[in-house]
Amino acid sequence: MGDDGTVASTASKGRQTARDMVLSMLVILLGVGVVYLFIPHDDSLDPVRPITYDMELVTARRAAPYPIAAPVGLPETWRATSVRYRGQSDQGAVWHLGFMDPDNEYAAVEQSDGEPERFVGEVTRGAEPTGRTRTVGGREWERYEGPTYDALVLKEAEVTTVVTGTAPLDSLAQLAAALSTGEGTGKG
């Protein structure tokens, strides 16, 4: 019986394959490093890109079956980050307007003419009523707390308005106090 060299050849190929893989990874990492060095980037820039929402607000106010609320008179340190209106959804007609507050916490105005409890649960990501209220702008808003978002909720006959987010309660109340359903557009 002779040795045909199969075992030695297989072991040698295994080491060669591992070595080739390590060399390939080093070449890839070197390429990534070069790209990182030569592409300009500034980590001090604010990653939040503020938006304007005047046109969406006007359009939503024309189309919605309820008065659309948007803030008026918020300081410039509040930055709008997202806006959308859906006339038909599984939650009814839905209005969303998202902000970053002065401390870079998220806050949003959410409105719907759909089933209130289901809508509130969805937009607050499962926040629960606390049994407490907060008077904002002369109205009693229900307080909700949750693992992700807290909220102030105003349930009316034709619409449920929710001010929710990671922002502290005082910021949520500031946003709620600035809400108007008038024809004046908000900052944006």
N, C-alpha and C positions, 0 to 999 in steps of 0.2 A: 504494500500500500504506500502510495506516494502522497506527498503533500502538494495539493494543487494551488496553494496560496490564497484560497478564498477567504479564510478567517483574517489573515494579515491584511489583505486588500480591503476588506469591509471595515476593519478598525481604522485603517489609515484614511479611508473615505469619510468616516464619521468625524474624525478630528479635523479633516480638511473642511467639511461642511460647517462645523461649528466655528472654525476660524474665519471662513468666508462670511458667515452671518455676523460675527463680531466686527469684521472689517467693514461690511456694508452699513452697519449701524453707526460706526464712527464717521463714515463718509456722509451719511444723512445728517447726523448731529452737527458736523462741521458746516454743511450747507445751511442748515437752519440758523446756526450762529452767525454766519456771514450775512444772511438775509436780515436777521434781527439788527445787526450792527449798521447796515446801510439803508434800512427803511426808517425814515424819520418817525419818531413817536414822542409824545410828551405826556407822561403819566400825571402831570399836574393839571391837565385839562379836565374840565367837568364832563363826565360821560353822558350826562342828561342833555338831550337835545330838545329844548323847548319848541312848542308848536303854536300856531295860531288856530283859533277855532271859530272865528266870527262867521264864516260862510256856513259851516256845519250847524252852528247854532241857529242861524236864520232859517236854514232849510228844515231843520228838525222842528222849529217852532211853527212853521207852515204846515208840516205834515202830521205832527203828533195829535192824538185825540185828547191830550191833556196839556196843561201849561208846563212847558219845559223850563227847568230851573238852571241858572248859571250864576256864578258869582259876579258881583259888581263891586269894585273898589278894593279888591284884595291888593296888598302891597306887591311891588315888583319882585319881591323875594319868593313869591309863589310862582312856580313855573308849570304851565300846562304841558302835559306829556302825551296824552292820548285822548281821542274823541271818537265817538261813533253813535249813530242812531240806526236802529233796525225797526222798521215799521211793523214787521211780522216776525215773531219768533215763538218758541215754546213758552216764553215768559211774557208774551204780549208785545206791545210797542215798548222798546227799551232805549233809554238814553244813558250814555256813559261819558263822563268827563273826568280825566285823571290828572293829578297834580303832584309835584314834589313841594313839600312845605319848606320854610326857611332852614330847617334842620335836616333837609334831605330825607324826610320820611314821606311815605306815600299816603295820599288822601284822594278819595274819589267821590263824585256825585253820581249816584245811580238812581234811575227812575224807571218805573214800569206800571202799566195798568193791568198786569197779570195778577195771579194769585199771590197775595202778599207774603205769606210765610215761606212759600217755596222760593220766591224771588229773594227775600232777605237772606235765607239760608245759603243760596248760591253766591250772591255778591259779597257776603261777609265771610265766606268760606267756613260756614258752620258755626258762626258766633251765636250765642244763646242770650235771650233776654235776661237782664239782671233784676227786673222788678223795680228798677229806679228810673227816674226821668231827669232830664235837664231842660230847663227853660232857655230857649234860644230864640231871639227875635219875637218874644211874646208868645211863643208856642211851646207846648210840651213834647219833647222828643224822647222816645224810649231809648234807654241805653242797652247796648248789647256788648258782650265780651266774648272773645274767642281765642283759640291758640294762635291764630295767624293775624286776624283783623279784629279791631273793636269797631263799634258803629253807633251812630245816632240815627234813629228810624222815626219817620213821620208818616203815619198811615192816614190817608184821606179817602173819601168816597171814590174819587176817580183815579187816584195815583198814589203809589207808595214811593217816598223819597228816602234814600239811604245815603248818609255821608259816612264813609268807611275807609279803613286803611290801617297802616302801621303807625301813623301819626298819633301823638298823644291826644287825649280827650279834649284838651284846650284848643289844639289845632283843628280838630274835627269841628268843634263848636265855632271856631272863628270862620271856617269855611261855610258851615251851615248858616251862620248869621249874615254872611255876604250874599246868600242866594236870593235871586230875584227872578220872577217869571215875566218881568216887563220887557218891553221892546229894546231897552238898552242892551247892547252886547257887553259881555264881560271883557276883561283884559285878555288880550290874545291876539 
